[in-house]
Amino acid sequence: MKFRVERDALAEAVAWTAKSLPNRPSVPVLAGVMLRVTDGNLQVSGFDYEVSSQVTVEVQGDADGAALVSGRLLAEITKALPAKPVDIAAVGAHLELVCGSARFTLPTMPVEDYPALPEMPESTGTVDAAAFAAAVAQVAVAAGRDETLPMMTGVRIELSGGNLAMLATDRYRLALREMEWHPDDPEVSINALVPARTLHDTAKALGPLGGHVTMALSQGAAGEGMIGFSGGTRRTTSRLLDGANYPPVRSLFPASHNAEARLAVSTLIEVVKRVALVAERTTPVLLSFSSDGLVVEAGGTEEARASEAMEATFTGDPLTIGFNPQYLIDGLANLGAQFAQLAFVDAFKPAVISPAGEDGEVIPGYRYLIMPIRVSR
C-alpha cells in the first residue's frame, strides 16, 4: 500500500474514525483503524463490534493495499503534522508516514485479524443534516450516563410517517424533539433505542457536511437491531439498545399548567451560573416568580448565599421552585431560541421549558421537562 493525501483530509478522517474506538478494547486489533486504498480512494475504518465508522478520502494511489495501525496514535500524529501533503506506505510490518521533513514509523497489526464491518441496513429515509444535528444535540443532553441502566443511556427514535420524534431521559429530566423527515415508506412506523453518545457524535460530524443524512434501520431480536447513518463520504452503524420496556415517558408532560413565565434565555443562564457559584453539588437554585419578575437564589456551606433579580413576565400565583442548576442550564442552552417559556403546575411537579418567539408564543417542536428539587425554607 502506498499513497499521497492532503494532510487536512487525512487528519479529519482519522480523528472522526478514532473517536469511536474503545478505550479498553477486548482484543488489541479493535484499537486500530484500517487504512485501505483501492482505485485512488482511501477508506479509513474503525469497528468495536458495537459501532462502526468509515470515511472515504480521495488520494493519489501508487499501490493498492491495506494496513491496520493504532487509531489514537495515528490521530494524534496526523493532527500535529505540518500543512503539507502526506506520503504513506506500508513496508513489511510497519507503516511509514512522511510529511515535509517529519517522518514516522508505526508498527502495524495483522489485517487478517480485523473483523469485517457490518453492512449498512436498508435505507429507511432521509433528514436534513443540519436540522438533524441540532435536534440530536437538544435531546442527547438529557440522556443518562449511568451504564448500569443502559436503557437510560439511549435516545428513543420514533418514526411515524413523515414525523420523526426523539426522546431521552435520565429520570431527572426529559427532552422531546419532533421534526419532519422524508421516509422511503410513507406508512413507516418504527421505534428504536440508539446509544446517545454514538448518535450525538455521528450527527455532530454529519451536520456540517450539509445536504441530507440517510437513516437506515434493521430490527432484530431484543438488543440485536442495527441503525446506520450516512452523509457525504461518511457512514456509521451502531447496534441498538434493548428498548422493549422503555417507559411511556411522554405521559410525564402535564396536560395543563397553572402558571407560566417568559424570559430571556441568555440572561437567565448567566444569572443561574453566577448564583450557583455558592451552591454545593447537590444544592438546588431557587427560582421565585411573582408579578415583579424573578429572583434566583442559592445557599452553600458556611452560610454563603447569593441572590439576583431579573426581568420576567409571569402569570399565575407567586411560586418558588428549586432545580439542579446544571440541568436547568442544559435545558436552556439547547432551546435554540432567544426566549423561553417555563410552564408550572406547582412547586412539586415537573416544569416544562419550551422555546418562545419575541412575541411570547411557544415555538413547537421541542420540550424539556425538569423535575424540581424539594426545598424547605
C-alpha positions in Angstrom: 0.0 0.0 0.0 1.4 3.4 -1.0 -0.4 6.7 -1.4 -0.2 10.5 -1.1 -3.0 12.5 0.6 -3.8 16.1 1.8 -2.9 16.5 5.4 -6.2 18.1 6.5 -8.4 15.4 4.8 -6.4 12.6 6.4 -6.4 14.2 9.9 -10.1 14.8 9.8 -10.9 11.3 8.6 -8.7 9.6 11.1 -9.9 11.8 14.0 -13.5 11.0 13.2 -12.9 7.3 13.0 -10.7 7.1 16.0 -13.2 8.9 18.2 -15.5 5.9 18.4 -12.7 3.4 19.2 -12.9 1.7 22.6 -10.6 2.9 25.4 -10.1 -0.7 26.6 -10.6 -3.0 23.6 -11.4 -6.7 24.2 -8.7 -7.6 21.6 -5.8 -5.3 20.5 -6.9 -5.1 16.9 -10.0 -3.2 17.9 -7.9 -0.3 18.9 -6.7 0.1 15.3 -8.0 2.0 12.3 -8.0 0.2 9.0 -6.4 2.1 6.1 -7.4 0.5 2.7 -6.6 2.0 -0.7 -8.5 1.0 -3.8 -8.6 2.8 -7.1 -7.5 6.2 -5.8 -9.8 6.1 -2.8 -8.7 5.7 0.9 -11.2 4.1 3.3 -10.5 4.8 6.9 -12.5 2.4 9.1 -13.0 1.6 12.8 -15.1 -1.1 14.5 -15.6 -2.4 18.0 -18.4 -4.8 17.4 -20.9 -2.2 18.7 -20.2 0.9 16.5 -18.5 1.1 13.1 -17.3 4.2 11.4 -16.0 4.6 7.8 -15.0 7.6 5.7 -13.7 7.7 2.2 -11.0 10.2 1.0 -9.6 10.8 -2.5 -5.8 10.1 -2.7 -3.1 9.7 -5.2 -2.7 5.9 -5.0 0.6 4.4 -6.1 -0.2 0.9 -4.8 -3.5 -0.6 -3.5 -3.5 -2.4 -0.2 -4.4 -2.2 3.5 -2.8 -1.6 6.8 -4.0 -1.6 10.4 -2.5 0.8 12.9 -3.2 2.3 16.3 -6.1 4.7 15.8 -5.5 7.1 18.7 -1.8 7.3 17.9 -2.4 8.0 14.2 -5.0 10.6 15.1 -2.5 12.5 17.3 0.2 12.3 14.7 -1.9 13.4 11.8 -3.3 16.4 13.8 0.2 17.5 14.6 1.7 17.3 11.1 2.7 20.4 9.1 0.3 21.6 6.4 1.9 19.7 3.6 0.9 16.6 1.6 1.4 13.3 3.5 3.1 10.2 1.9 2.1 6.9 3.5 3.5 3.5 2.7 3.2 0.0 4.2 6.6 -1.5 4.5 6.8 -5.0 6.0 5.2 -4.9 9.5 5.4 -1.1 9.6 3.7 2.0 8.3 5.9 4.8 7.1 4.5 8.3 7.2 6.4 11.3 5.7 5.2 14.9 5.7 7.7 17.6 4.8 10.8 16.8 6.9 8.7 14.9 9.6 9.0 11.1 9.4 7.1 8.5 11.5 7.4 4.7 11.5 4.5 2.9 13.2 4.0 -0.8 13.9 1.1 -2.4 12.1 -1.3 -5.1 13.3 -2.4 -8.2 11.3 -5.0 -7.1 8.8 -6.5 -10.6 8.6 -7.3 -10.5 12.3 -9.6 -7.4 11.9 -13.3 -8.1 11.9 -15.4 -7.3 8.8 -17.5 -4.1 9.1 -21.3 -4.7 9.2 -23.2 -3.9 6.0 -25.4 -0.8 6.1 -29.1 -1.8 6.8 -31.6 -0.9 4.1 -32.5 2.8 3.9 -35.5 4.0 5.9 -35.4 7.6 4.8 -33.6 10.9 4.8 -33.5 14.0 7.0 -31.8 17.4 6.6 -28.3 17.1 8.0 -28.0 20.4 9.8 -31.5 20.2 11.3 -30.9 16.6 12.4 -27.6 17.6 14.2 -29.3 20.4 16.0 -32.2 18.2 17.1 -30.0 15.4 18.4 -28.0 17.9 20.4 -31.2 19.2 22.0 -32.2 15.6 23.1 -29.0 13.8 23.9 -28.2 16.3 26.7 -31.0 14.6 28.8 -29.8 11.0 28.3 -28.4 9.2 31.3 -24.7 8.5 31.8 -25.1 5.5 34.2 -24.0 2.4 32.3 -25.7 0.2 34.8 -29.0 1.5 33.4 -28.3 1.0 29.7 -31.9 1.9 28.6 -31.5 5.4 30.0 -28.3 6.0 28.1 -30.1 5.9 24.8 -32.2 8.2 22.6 -35.5 6.7 21.6 -36.2 7.4 17.9 -39.9 7.2 16.9 -40.6 7.1 13.2 -44.3 7.6 12.2 -44.9 8.5 8.6 -43.3 11.9 7.9 -42.8 12.7 11.6 -39.5 11.9 13.4 -39.5 12.2 17.2 -36.6 11.8 19.6 -36.8 11.3 23.4 -34.2 10.9 26.1 -34.3 10.9 29.9 -32.1 10.2 32.9 -35.1 10.1 35.2 -34.4 13.7 36.4 -35.1 15.5 33.1 -36.7 14.6 29.8 -36.2 16.1 26.3 -38.5 15.6 23.4 -37.9 16.9 19.9 -40.2 16.4 16.9 -39.4 17.2 13.3 -40.2 16.4 9.7 -38.2 13.9 7.7 -38.6 12.1 4.4 -39.4 8.4 4.8 -38.9 5.9 2.0 -42.2 4.3 3.1 -44.9 6.9 3.9 -46.6 4.4 6.2 -43.4 3.6 8.2 -43.9 3.1 12.0 -40.7 2.1 13.8 -39.2 2.7 17.2 -35.5 2.3 18.0 -33.3 3.0 21.0 -29.9 4.3 19.9 -26.9 4.9 22.2 -27.0 8.6 22.9 -23.2 9.2 22.7 -22.9 7.4 19.3 -26.0 9.3 17.9 -24.6 12.7 19.2 -21.1 12.2 17.8 -22.5 11.0 14.4 -25.0 13.8 14.0 -22.4 16.4 15.0 -20.0 15.0 12.4 -22.6 14.8 9.6 -24.4 18.1 10.3 -21.7 20.5 8.9 -21.4 18.5 5.7 -24.8 19.8 4.7 -27.3 18.0 2.4 -29.2 15.1 3.8 -28.4 12.2 6.2 -29.7 8.8 5.2 -31.1 6.8 8.1 -31.1 3.0 7.8 -32.8 0.7 10.3 -32.9 -3.1 10.7 -34.9 -4.6 13.5 -33.7 -7.8 15.0 -34.4 -9.6 18.3 -34.1 -7.6 21.5 -30.8 -5.8 21.5 -29.8 -7.1 18.1 -31.2 -4.4 15.8 -28.9 -2.0 14.0 -29.1 1.6 12.8 -26.9 3.2 10.2 -26.3 6.8 9.2 -24.6 8.1 6.0 -23.9 11.5 4.6 -21.3 12.7 2.2 -18.4 10.3 2.3 -19.1 9.1 5.9 -21.1 6.3 7.2 -21.6 4.8 10.7 -23.5 1.9 12.1 -24.5 1.1 15.7 -26.2 -1.7 17.5 -29.5 -0.7 19.0 -30.1 -0.9 22.8 -33.0 -3.1 24.0 -35.8 -0.6 24.2 -38.7 -3.2 24.6 -39.5 -2.0 28.1 -38.8 1.7 27.6 -41.2 3.6 29.9 -44.1 5.7 28.5 -42.3 8.9 29.3 -44.5 11.1 27.1 -47.1 10.9 29.8 -44.9 12.8 32.2 -45.6 16.1 30.3 -48.5 17.8 32.2 -51.7 18.2 30.2 -52.2 21.7 31.5 -50.4 24.2 33.8 -51.3 26.8 36.4 -48.5 29.4 35.9 -46.1 30.4 33.3 -43.1 32.7 32.9 -41.4 34.1 29.8 -37.9 35.4 30.0 -34.6 35.9 28.1 -32.6 32.7 27.8 -29.1 34.2 27.9 -29.8 36.4 30.8 -31.3 33.5 32.9 -28.3 31.3 32.1 -25.8 33.9 33.2 -27.8 34.6 36.4 -28.1 30.9 37.3 -24.3 30.4 36.7 -23.4 33.3 39.0 -25.8 32.4 41.8 -24.9 28.7 41.7 -21.2 29.6 42.5 -22.1 29.3 46.2 -24.2 26.2 45.8 -22.8 22.7 46.7 -23.1 19.9 44.1 -26.5 18.7 45.5 -27.9 22.1 46.4 -30.6 23.5 44.1 -31.0 27.0 42.9 -34.3 28.6 43.9 -36.4 30.5 41.4 -39.0 32.7 43.0 -41.6 34.1 40.4 -44.1 36.9 41.1 -45.7 39.7 39.1 -42.5 41.7 39.9 -40.3 39.3 37.9 -37.8 36.6 39.0 -35.4 36.2 41.9 -32.8 33.5 41.7 -31.0 32.4 44.9 -28.8 29.7 46.4 -27.1 28.9 49.6 -24.0 26.9 50.3 -21.7 25.9 53.2 -20.7 28.3 55.9 -23.8 30.4 55.3 -22.6 31.6 51.9 -25.6 32.9 50.0 -26.3 34.6 46.7 -29.4 36.1 45.0 -30.1 38.1 41.9 -33.2 39.5 40.4 -34.1 39.7 36.7 -36.9 40.6 34.4 -39.6 38.0 33.7 -43.2 38.1 32.6 -45.1 35.8 35.0 -48.8 34.9 35.1 -50.2 32.8 38.0 -49.9 32.7 41.8 -46.4 33.5 43.2 -44.2 30.4 43.1 -40.9 29.3 44.4 -39.3 26.2 42.9 -35.9 24.5 43.2 -33.9 23.0 40.3 -30.5 21.3 39.8 -28.6 24.3 38.3 -26.7 22.3 35.7 -29.9 20.5 34.5 -31.6 23.9 34.2 -28.7 25.4 32.2 -28.6 22.3 29.9 -32.2 22.8 29.0 -32.0 26.5 28.4 -28.8 26.3 26.4 -30.3 23.8 24.0 -33.5 25.7 23.3 -32.2 27.3 20.1 -34.2 30.5 20.8 -33.7 33.9 22.5 -36.7 33.5 24.8 -38.1 30.7 26.9 -41.4 29.8 28.4 -41.4 28.0 31.7 -44.7 26.3 32.5 -45.6 25.1 36.0 -48.3 23.0 37.7 -46.9 23.7 41.2 -43.6 23.7 43.1 -43.5 19.9 43.4 -44.4 18.8 39.9 -42.2 18.8 36.8 -41.8 22.1 34.9 -41.7 22.3 31.1 -39.3 24.6 29.3 -40.1 25.5 25.7 -38.5 27.9 23.2 -40.5 31.1 22.6 -40.5 33.8 19.9 -40.2 37.5 20.6 -44.0 37.7 20.6 -44.0 35.3 23.6 -45.6 32.5 21.6 -44.2 29.0 22.1 -42.2 27.6 19.2 -43.4 24.0 18.6 -41.1 21.0 18.3 -39.0 21.0 21.4 -39.9 20.5 25.1 -37.6 20.0 28.0 -39.1 18.7 31.3 -37.2 19.1 34.5 -38.0 17.6 37.9 -38.0 20.1 40.8 -36.0 19.5 44.0 -38.0 19.8 47.2 -36.6 22.5 49.4 -37.5 23.6 53.0 -37.4 27.3 53.6 
